[in-house]
Amino acid sequence: EHSHLFSAEEAMEMYGYALNYCIRKINSSTEYLAEVFELYQATLKKEVILNDGHLNHQHFKNVIAIGLRLKQFDWVMYFIEAYQNKLPENVRDNAYRYNMAQVYFSKKEWDKVIELLQRVEYDLVFYKLDSKALLLKTYYEQGEWMVLESLIDSFQILLRRNKEVSKQQRNTYLNLVKFVKRLSRLMPDDVERIKALKQKIEATHPVGDKGWLLEK
């Protein structure tokens, strides 16, 4: 209510505390998705999220991810078009392509996802890992089992060899890859193994895209 009494930097720091709290709560209660969405919208409206007129590419990604989870497709498209030019120039094209691929994934337009990801340049390890994870899910959705198996192998090698990847990131993505591999080898009528795998996914931390895995 009184954020206008503070500098943009101070206000964003306080919004950051609220965002971090709600993001942690999302793991146990999805009602906090709407809270995060509202907080981000407030920071955009008041422009406290901008730094010298620029928007951090991680904030850009987070806003889109939350909007897509809430199925606010029209708003997300408006946001991308309105704010892409506020991204730092050195990451602008990659951020735009990767996040548009996320939009098309949410809309189940798999070919468009692959086309965009092929144009993402892997200058930053962040885009390399997230792009490969999104491609992994896309191949699974398409039922492209042979190319999925090949990607699983190359992704595991990348995660184990790349020194830029933190231990937390490595474990998060390796668990995602492991569970996608197991999912791809399950028969749809094998109820007991499916149930056991679901329990294993729920009990494992950290896991990338856990919600998507449980849905599958």
N, C-alpha and C positions, 0 to 999 in steps of 0.2 A: 504493500500500500504506500509506503514512504520511500521507495527506492529512488525517487527523483531527488531526494535530499542528499544523496551520496554521489560520489564520482562514479563513472561507468565501470571503472576497474573494481571499486569496492562493491558496487551493486552486483556485478557479475560473480564476484567471489562468494557472496551470500547466496545468490541463486545456485551457484555451484554446489554449496553444501546441501541445499534442498534437492537438487537433481541427483547427487550421489546417494543420498538417503533413499529416495524413491526408486532409483535404479537397483539398489541392493534389495529393496522390498519386492521388486517385480518377480524375483525368483520364487517367492512364496505366495504372492498374491498379484494376479494380473490386473487388478483394479488400479494399481499404481501406474499402469501404462498411460491412462488418461491424465494422471497428475503430471507425469513427465512431459506429455504433449502440451499441456496447458502452460507449464513453466517455460518450455522452449518458445512457445508462441509469445509469451510475455517478454522474454529477453529479446526477441526479434522486433516486436512492436516498439519497445523502448530503446532498441539499438544498443543495449549494453553488451550484447554478445559480440559486437563488432570491435575490432582493434584497428584503429586508424582507417576505418572504412572497409576492412578486410574480415572475412569470415574464415575461421580455422576449418580445415578440411575434415577434421574429426567431428566437430560440431555438425557440419554439413551432413556427414554420414549418419550420425546419431539421430538427427531430426528426421531424416528420410526413413531410417529403420523403424522408428517408433510410429511414424505416420502410416507406414505400410502394414505394420502389425495391427493397427486400428482400422485398416482398410480405407484410409482417407486418401484414395488414389488421386482425385481431382486436386485436393490441396497440395499433395506431394508434387504433382506436376507443376502447379503454380509456383511452389517454393523453388524447385530446381531451376525453372526458367528465370525467376526473379532474382535468385541469389548466386547463380553459377559465376557471374562476372565479378562477384565480390570475393571469390576464392583467390589465393595467391597464384600468380601466373604460372609458377613452376609446377604446380600440382593440378591446375584447373582442368586440363583435358582428361587426365586420368580419373580425377574425382567425378567428373561428369559421366564418362563412359561406364565406370564401375557402378555408380549409383543408378544410372538408367538401366543397367543390366539387372540390378536388384528389383527395379520396378517391373520389368518384363518377366522376371522370375515369379513375382507375386501374381502376375496375370497369366502365368503358365504359357508364355510365348517363348518356348525354349530356343528356337532357332535365332531369335533376336538376342537372347542372352549370350549365346555362343559367339555370334557375330561381334558384339560389343566387347566381350572379354578378349577376343583375339586382337583387339586394337588397344588394349591397356598395356602400357609400357611398365616394366617392373623395376623402375629406378628405386622405389622404396619397398622394403621387405613387407610392409603393411599391405600394399596392394598385391604383391605377389601371393601372399598367404590367403588373403580374403578372396582373391580372384580364383585361386585353385579350389578353395572350399566351395565357392558358388558353382564352379564348373563341375565339381564332384557331385553336388546335389542335382544339377541339371541332367547329367548323364544317367543318374539313378532314375530320375523322373521319366526320362525318355526310354528307359529299359535298354540302354546301350551298354550291355554287360562287358563286351570285349574291350572297348575303349575305356570303360570305367576301371577295369582291372589294371590296364596300363597306367592310367592316371594315379591310381592308388599306389602303385609301386614307385612311380617317380616322385609323388608327393612325400612319401615316407622317407625317401633318400634325401630330398631337399630339407625336410625337417630335422633330420639327424646330422646333416653335414653343415648346414648354414650357421655360421657363428654369430650372425646378427639376431638370431631367434632366441628369445629369453626362455628359461626353463618353463615358466608358466604358459607362454605361447605354444611351446613345443608340445607339452602335455595336452593342452586344450585341443590342438589340431590332430595330434596322433590318436587321441581317443575318438574324435569324430571319424577319422579315416578307418579305424578299427571297427567301429560300429556300422559304418556304411558297408564295409566288406562283409560283415556277418549278415546284415540285412539282405544284401544282394544274393546270398546263398541260402536263404530261407525259402521253404515252400509255403505258399499261402495257407495251406490247410494244416500246417504243423503247429497246432495251437499251443502245445506245451513248450516248444522251443521259442515261439514268439513271446509267450508270457515270461519265460525265463530271461530273454534278452531285454524285454521292457524293464524288468526289475533291476537288471544289471545296469542299464542306462541311467535309471533313476538314482541308483546308489553311487554312481561314479562322478567324481569332481576332480578337475574341471572338464567339461565337455563342450565343444563348439556346437552351436545350433541344436541344443538339447530338445527344444520344443518341436523342431522339425523332425528329429529322429523319433521322438515318442509318437508323433502323428503318423509317421510311416509304419 
